[in-house]
Amino acid sequence: MKSNNTFKFRLAIFLLILGVFPDTIKSQTITINSGWQFVLGERTSNDWQTINIPHTWNKDDAFDEVKGYHRGVGWYKKQLYFSKSKENLIHYLYFKGVNQEADVYVNGNHVGNHKGGYTAFNVNISKWIHYNAYNLIEVKVDNSHNPNIPPLDADFTFYGGIYRDVQLISKPKQHISLSDFASEGYYIDYYTISEEKVGIEVKVLIDNFENKSPNNNLKVAILDAENKVVFNKSLKFKSSANASEAINIKFSELYHPKLWSPNSPYLYKLQLQLSDEEHHILDEKRQDIGFRWAHVDADKGFFLNGEPIKLIGVNRHQDYKGYGNAVPLELQKKDIQLIKEMGANVLRNAHYPQSRELYDMCDKLGIIVWSEIPVVNKVTDTKAFFDVSLNMQKEHVKQYYNHTSVVMFGYMNEIFLRLAFDNKSTEVEKENQKKAAVNLAKQLEGLTRKLAPNHITVMAGHLNELYNETGIADLPMLFGWNLYFGWYDKDIPDLGVFLDDQHKRYPNRSLLLSEYGPGADVRIFTNTPKKFDFSTEYQAKLHQSYYEKITERPYMTGMTAWNFADFGSEFRGDAIPHVNQKGLIQFNREPKDIYYWYKSVLNNKESFIHIATTYLDGLTLFDNDTYPVQIYSNQNTGEIFLNGEKLQGVSFKNGVVTVDMPFINGANTIKVVAGPISKEKTTDVIKTKTLDFKAFSRFGMNIGAHFYFADKECQITFVPDRPYEKGKYGYVNGSIFNVSSDKHQGVPYSIKNTVAEPLFQTMLEGCTDYKLDIPNGEYKVSLFFVEPQIKPTENIYNLNAVVETNKSDKEQRIFDIYLNDTCIENQFNMAEQYPEKYGIEKSAIVRIENDKGLTISLKPIVGKPVISGVLIEKIN
């Protein structure tokens, strides 16, 4: 009874206060994501549908088998009710991300336009609002290619739509500004900073929308992590009528501050409070702040708070399987948590600013951030393009400036990439393109240095001498090289040769390895990894080598792997079409084995073991006694057990040891003991020396490939190809088909009608006989084909695609297909019978008698036959 009376008393007091001071706290922010109407195309359409934001119209069509995805207009609309009681407030619509151009309308009036898909913007809609009524909000969004809006061209999908939150922000007529490029309206800086002391100054912008000059109070407080007040200042001032003004507050020095770093991300709190002369609160802001300083040295690398630190981390794209870039915030936050758990101390948000909530997490977790705008691959030499780019950087710097984690501000990536592959422009035109890029870079560099003191400016280039010849690489404080030795270029060891040469030639330039890494599909594994085969083993080989090369070179500031996660790139024909598979984790955020290797070398906070057999189930050891397995650990030594018996003691070097496992047929349990922990993993293995079909009923061959392919839809692992030996299986003749001699993917294009691209992309050409010494019985035989002379989407990123432009120039390919003496297909002509890039399966039942086994004969009529795979299923 007593507690109920207390509640009634408090409620009465609260209501009394509201009656006396009805406008005590007027500021309000409401997220308005639910219940929008959307139509793809013009708003005159009748096909409106109800959707929630975040939303993109490209989450499906950017991954289908039809070339291209919708780049055009979409309309959004919503009704908002405004009561008369809010007539004296200033109302803003705040958009956190709309790709790429937005026009906002209120009650039919055009109230704002924004160009650029990755920075926030707001629109003051106050004068167009009808009160005590519903108001129609409409947003026209356009993600069409626009030569005056970057990015113009890039290896990622430009999803259209309102893909981040929308908020309605209502403020009193005096409030902390929202009009300074959609920033928070205040900026935190240091006039001195060291281990001994830090001097803090805060610049606050106040907007006054009244025709009078009221008296206001501004309180600024700084609290430590335990909420103890460190500084507290109060300032009285008179706001100018219908004007904005800046108020600068300089605190005395704080001695012996707790510094922010990846190992100790200590954060203080800044609190701002604006009130009127009667002390009614008009507006409030809160911000975590940390004290840190950073610089780069061309010989010694990166320094934070005066201490050298090697930056090791990842790049990140924001899209996610099934969502495009309209990803729920909680899923995105898990990315940042995974990056921290991996042990990374740096994150490059490539190639655009990302959700600010993720920067908040980097502040709290201790991840240094390189943030950049999407001026990627090429520049349009127009005033409009320059203006949009410079405006983007203003928004970018001002909106993200107060984040402690943001140490580096960038503005360009691989700006000469298109130029390097331009076979159409004249030499004069190419020179003008170079000059335009350098001119814009100089302007962006100057702007960034002016707006972002106490930050490091940065850009990234690809493997091309143009960055040196033009001098553009010397503009930023730190230059990042995107290098793919062992993938697109030369071989893995050439990385060290290149870096040493650059450091020798440009000794005053600070360098970072800003991108690197091969594509990898978790369904592909092999004990003979090769360049461009998309195997998890080759991914491990390259990453492990690169890590050693960077960590042993003091002048390198660090490295950021490309990419944290697989991401959408619509035109790609990798092992999974429309997806760039260079991620350390998959598009659905399931880690690949390489993620755990990084954890073994970067995360020393807890003992760790990982057995790299993610997709080894179904491994068939044909005529092999052992199979190599990598084991990752942050311990120095360990012991390996297989099926309860100790194999050997091991020492971990570079976080890894490779052990040849003498697997038995059936279930195999690997156990690793290292330091205070142990780890077990069981995998099923088929071990055989002949195709006797005793230990298995189905057997698949990945023809033309040196790697296993785990086909999860067919529930079978296709084994690598081999030349025929009596009593076994293999090709009698033919040669492996590759579009490039040193890349081992076969045809790097999307194959229609299948999700088993790694099976179809590799093949033998000119194979007329393929033999399998299988026992007598009845079998279902499935053969897999694709026409390799297919015209791919132009892809300057694969760099190994042979682009065929004239279909009539193609060699004809016609052949008969026999299973032993039975013809199952006459005049087989894929180019004639099937669409280009179509995965074809031919199946038949065959009876094997008289111990003669199975011969698959491809009898050429015109051209050379091809075959990609075989699946044998024993019926009886």
RAZIKA-V753667 format. One record per backbone hydrogen bond with DSSP energy under -1.0 kcal/mol. NH is the residue of the N-H (numbers start at 1). CO is the residue of the C=O. If there is no record, write none. Layout:
nh & co
NH & CO
NH & CO
This chain:
nh & co
5 & 1
6 & 2
7 & 3
8 & 4
9 & 5
10 & 6
11 & 7
12 & 8
13 & 9
14 & 10
15 & 11
16 & 12
17 & 13
18 & 14
19 & 15
20 & 16
21 & 17
24 & 21
28 & 170
30 & 168
32 & 166
36 & 51
37 & 77
38 & 49
39 & 75
41 & 73
45 & 42
49 & 38
51 & 36
53 & 33
55 & 162
57 & 160
62 & 58
63 & 60
74 & 141
75 & 39
76 & 139
77 & 37
78 & 137
80 & 135
82 & 133
86 & 83
87 & 84
89 & 86
90 & 171
92 & 169
93 & 123
94 & 167
95 & 121
96 & 165
99 & 161
101 & 142
102 & 114
103 & 140
104 & 112
105 & 138
106 & 109
107 & 136
109 & 106
111 & 104
112 & 104
114 & 102
116 & 100
121 & 95
123 & 93
125 & 91
128 & 125
129 & 126
132 & 82
133 & 82
135 & 80
137 & 78
138 & 105
139 & 76
140 & 103
141 & 74
142 & 101
143 & 72
149 & 146
156 & 154
157 & 568
159 & 157
161 & 99
163 & 161
164 & 97
167 & 94
168 & 30
169 & 92
170 & 28
171 & 90
175 & 207
177 & 205
181 & 179
183 & 180
187 & 203
189 & 201
191 & 199
194 & 197
198 & 254
199 & 192
201 & 189
202 & 249
203 & 187
204 & 247
205 & 185
206 & 245
207 & 175
208 & 243
209 & 173
216 & 237
217 & 275
218 & 235
219 & 273
220 & 233
221 & 271
222 & 231
223 & 269
224 & 228
227 & 224
230 & 222
231 & 222
233 & 220
235 & 218
237 & 216
239 & 214
242 & 210
245 & 206
247 & 204
249 & 202
251 & 200
254 & 198
256 & 196
260 & 291
266 & 264
268 & 289
269 & 223
270 & 287
271 & 221
272 & 285
273 & 219
274 & 283
275 & 217
276 & 280
279 & 276
282 & 274
283 & 274
285 & 272
287 & 270
289 & 268
295 & 303
297 & 301
301 & 297
303 & 295
304 & 307
305 & 293
307 & 304
309 & 302
311 & 557
313 & 559
314 & 346
315 & 561
316 & 348
320 & 324
321 & 587
323 & 320
324 & 320
326 & 323
327 & 325
332 & 328
333 & 329
334 & 330
336 & 332
337 & 333
338 & 334
339 & 335
340 & 336
341 & 337
342 & 338
343 & 340
344 & 339
345 & 312
347 & 368
348 & 314
349 & 370
350 & 348
358 & 355
360 & 356
361 & 357
362 & 358
363 & 359
364 & 360
365 & 361
366 & 362
367 & 362
368 & 345
369 & 405
370 & 347
371 & 408
375 & 373
376 & 374
377 & 413
378 & 376
382 & 380
386 & 382
387 & 383
388 & 384
389 & 385
390 & 386
391 & 387
392 & 388
393 & 389
394 & 390
395 & 391
396 & 392
397 & 393
398 & 394
399 & 395
400 & 396
403 & 400
406 & 403
407 & 369
407 & 405
408 & 369
409 & 456
410 & 371
413 & 375
414 & 460
417 & 414
418 & 377
420 & 416
422 & 419
430 & 426
431 & 427
432 & 428
433 & 429
434 & 430
435 & 431
436 & 432
437 & 433
438 & 434
439 & 435
440 & 436
441 & 437
442 & 438
443 & 439
444 & 440
445 & 441
446 & 442
447 & 443
448 & 444
449 & 445
450 & 446
451 & 447
452 & 448
456 & 407
458 & 409
459 & 478
460 & 412
461 & 480
464 & 462
467 & 464
469 & 465
470 & 466
473 & 467
474 & 471
475 & 472
478 & 457
479 & 510
480 & 459
481 & 512
482 & 461
483 & 515
486 & 489
487 & 484
488 & 484
489 & 484
494 & 491
495 & 492
498 & 494
499 & 495
500 & 496
501 & 497
502 & 498
503 & 499
504 & 500
505 & 501
506 & 502
509 & 506
512 & 479
513 & 558
514 & 481
514 & 512
515 & 481
520 & 581
521 & 534
524 & 521
525 & 708
533 & 530
536 & 524
539 & 535
540 & 536
541 & 537
542 & 538
543 & 539
544 & 540
545 & 541
546 & 542
547 & 543
548 & 544
549 & 545
550 & 546
551 & 547
552 & 548
553 & 550
556 & 553
557 & 511
559 & 311
560 & 513
561 & 313
562 & 516
564 & 315
566 & 585
567 & 580
569 & 578
572 & 569
578 & 572
579 & 576
580 & 567
584 & 563
585 & 564
586 & 590
589 & 586
592 & 584
595 & 592
597 & 593
598 & 594
599 & 595
600 & 596
601 & 597
602 & 598
603 & 599
610 & 632
612 & 630
613 & 611
616 & 613
618 & 684
619 & 616
621 & 686
623 & 688
627 & 661
629 & 659
631 & 657
632 & 610
633 & 655
634 & 608
638 & 650
639 & 673
640 & 648
641 & 671
642 & 645
643 & 669
645 & 642
647 & 640
648 & 640
650 & 638
652 & 636
653 & 656
656 & 653
657 & 631
659 & 629
661 & 627
663 & 661
666 & 685
668 & 683
670 & 681
671 & 641
672 & 679
673 & 639
674 & 677
677 & 674
679 & 672
681 & 670
683 & 668
685 & 666
686 & 619
688 & 621
692 & 690
699 & 872
701 & 870
702 & 719
703 & 701
705 & 702
708 & 525
709 & 718
710 & 523
711 & 709
711 & 716
712 & 710
716 & 711
718 & 709
719 & 700
721 & 705
724 & 731
728 & 725
730 & 771
731 & 722
732 & 769
735 & 765
737 & 763
739 & 746
743 & 740
744 & 531
747 & 761
749 & 747
752 & 837
759 & 756
760 & 756
761 & 757
764 & 867
765 & 735
766 & 865
770 & 856
771 & 730
772 & 854
773 & 728
774 & 772
777 & 848
779 & 846
780 & 873
781 & 844
782 & 871
783 & 842
784 & 869
785 & 840
790 & 788
809 & 806
810 & 807
814 & 862
815 & 828
816 & 859
817 & 825
818 & 857
819 & 822
820 & 855
822 & 819
824 & 817
825 & 817
828 & 815
833 & 829
834 & 830
839 & 752
840 & 785
842 & 783
844 & 781
846 & 779
848 & 777
852 & 849
854 & 772
856 & 770
857 & 818
858 & 768
859 & 816
861 & 814
862 & 814
867 & 764
868 & 784
869 & 784
870 & 701
871 & 782
872 & 699
873 & 780
874 & 697
875 & 778
876 & 778
